[in-house]
Amino acid sequence: MATIMPEGEEIQRAIQWVSENLEEKREQSLQKLIEKAVFKFDLSPVDAEFLASFFRNRKSG
């Protein structure tokens, strides 16, 4: 099932930022990175949930 990407530029930047950090330091907690991204990119609660869901689905898929 395809993931629908929200249109906001900040969520796209957050996904890129989390992805880059995961590649650089694999021992980092995904949850902590998502929390940092929410504040860094000033994401709404809906965007924060999308970000968490995106990486959960990516990890399991």
trRosetta pair geometry for C-beta under 8 A, 3 or more apart (Angstrom, degrees):
i j d omega theta_ij theta_ji phi_ij phi_ji
3 54 6.1 101 -174 -118 157 81
3 57 6.4 147 -74 89 127 154
5 11 7.7 166 -174 109 78 120
5 12 7.1 53 -180 -87 121 94
6 11 4.8 38 69 57 119 160
6 12 8.0 -141 76 -45 78 78
6 46 8.0 127 -95 125 149 103
6 47 6.3 -104 50 -109 167 85
6 50 5.9 50 -21 148 124 174
8 11 4.6 84 78 6 104 102
8 12 7.0 -172 99 -5 58 86
8 47 6.5 -47 53 -102 148 133
9 12 5.6 -60 -155 40 37 113
9 13 6.2 37 151 -19 70 107
10 13 5.6 -54 -146 38 33 111
10 14 6.2 37 153 -23 66 105
10 41 4.4 146 -176 172 98 108
10 42 6.6 -69 -157 64 154 77
10 43 6.2 -175 128 -86 120 75
10 47 7.1 19 96 -172 105 161
11 14 5.4 -50 -145 35 33 115
11 15 6.5 38 153 -22 64 101
11 41 7.3 144 -76 134 33 144
11 43 6.4 92 -87 -120 77 114
11 47 4.8 -130 -86 -151 114 113
11 50 6.5 3 -150 88 137 131
11 51 6.6 -142 -148 -67 89 98
12 15 5.8 -48 -149 31 32 111
12 16 6.6 30 152 -15 62 106
13 16 5.7 -56 -150 39 33 112
13 17 6.1 35 152 -22 67 108
13 41 5.8 166 86 -115 108 133
14 17 5.6 -53 -143 37 31 113
14 18 6.3 29 159 -16 66 105
14 37 4.3 103 -156 177 100 118
14 38 7.6 62 -140 -71 143 37
14 40 7.3 145 -109 77 89 103
14 41 4.4 -108 -70 19 105 160
14 43 6.1 11 -58 -61 162 131
14 47 7.5 103 32 158 154 114
14 51 5.7 -52 122 -108 130 135
15 18 6.1 -55 -145 38 27 107
15 19 6.2 29 155 -20 62 111
15 51 6.7 -147 -76 -125 75 87
15 54 6.3 -58 -112 122 113 157
16 19 5.7 -58 -147 38 28 114
16 20 6.3 27 157 -19 64 108
17 20 5.9 -55 -148 36 27 109
17 21 6.4 23 156 -15 63 109
17 37 5.8 156 85 -112 122 106
17 40 7.0 -132 134 98 166 146
17 41 7.3 -178 20 -45 147 124
18 21 5.8 -60 -148 40 30 109
18 22 6.2 32 154 -22 66 107
18 30 7.7 60 -174 -150 116 73
18 33 5.0 115 -133 143 88 120
18 34 6.4 32 -112 -81 140 60
18 37 5.3 -35 -60 -59 104 149
18 51 7.1 131 -16 -172 155 111
18 55 6.6 -82 135 -75 143 137
19 22 5.8 -56 -148 34 28 111
19 23 6.5 26 155 -18 63 106
20 23 5.8 -57 -151 35 31 110
20 24 6.3 26 155 -16 66 109
21 24 5.8 -55 -142 39 32 109
21 25 6.3 -32 178 40 68 96
21 28 6.2 -51 149 61 101 163
21 33 5.4 173 95 -132 139 129
22 25 7.5 -87 -134 66 18 58
22 26 6.6 50 178 -108 62 53
22 28 6.7 -122 -103 63 53 114
22 30 7.0 25 -99 -100 118 83
22 33 6.7 -78 -61 -18 85 178
23 26 7.5 2 -143 -68 17 79
25 28 4.6 72 107 -25 106 110
28 32 6.5 -118 178 70 88 115
28 33 5.7 76 139 -51 124 114
29 32 4.0 77 76 7 108 107
29 33 6.8 -178 91 -9 57 82
30 33 5.7 -58 -150 38 33 111
30 34 6.3 34 153 -20 67 106
30 55 5.7 179 -171 142 127 142
30 59 7.4 -44 -83 -63 167 143
31 34 5.7 -55 -149 35 30 112
31 35 6.4 33 152 -20 64 105
31 52 7.9 33 -116 -123 66 105
32 35 5.6 -51 -148 35 33 113
32 36 6.4 34 153 -18 65 104
33 36 5.7 -53 -148 37 33 111
33 37 6.2 34 153 -21 66 107
34 37 5.6 -54 -146 36 32 113
34 38 6.5 41 153 -28 64 100
34 48 7.3 103 166 -161 100 79
34 51 5.6 153 -143 123 100 115
34 52 5.4 72 -162 -85 157 78
34 55 6.8 -133 -75 26 119 147
35 38 5.8 -47 -152 24 31 115
35 39 7.1 17 155 -5 61 104
36 39 6.2 -66 -158 43 33 101
36 40 5.7 30 152 -21 71 116
37 40 5.5 -55 -132 41 31 112
37 41 5.7 -4 177 12 69 113
37 43 7.0 27 128 -10 81 134
37 51 6.3 -163 100 -177 135 156
38 41 7.1 -74 -138 52 13 84
38 43 4.7 -90 -138 46 61 112
38 47 7.8 149 -123 99 78 95
38 48 4.6 32 -112 -108 119 112
38 51 7.2 -162 -73 50 83 152
39 42 7.2 20 -167 -75 30 47
43 47 3.9 -129 -169 96 103 123
43 48 4.9 137 110 -60 123 76
43 51 6.7 -8 -170 -18 171 137
44 47 4.6 95 50 9 76 102
44 48 6.9 -134 95 -7 39 87
45 48 5.4 -51 -144 35 32 115
45 49 6.4 33 157 -18 64 103
46 49 5.9 -54 -151 36 30 109
46 50 6.5 32 149 -20 63 106
47 50 5.4 -52 -147 36 34 115
47 51 6.3 39 153 -23 66 103
48 51 5.7 -50 -149 32 31 114
48 52 6.6 29 154 -15 63 104
49 52 5.8 -53 -148 38 33 109
49 53 6.1 31 154 -17 66 111
50 53 5.7 -60 -145 42 29 111
50 54 6.0 38 154 -30 66 105
51 54 5.7 -49 -146 28 27 116
51 55 6.8 14 160 -7 61 105
52 55 6.4 -66 -154 41 28 100
52 56 6.2 28 153 -20 66 111
53 56 5.6 -55 -142 38 31 112
53 57 6.1 28 161 -16 66 108
54 57 6.2 -62 -152 39 22 107
54 58 6.2 21 153 -19 62 112
55 58 5.4 -51 -139 38 35 114
55 59 6.1 40 158 -24 66 104
56 59 5.8 -55 -149 34 27 111
56 60 6.4 11 159 -5 63 110
57 60 6.1 -63 -142 45 29 100
57 61 5.6 15 163 -11 67 119
58 61 6.0 -62 -132 45 23 103
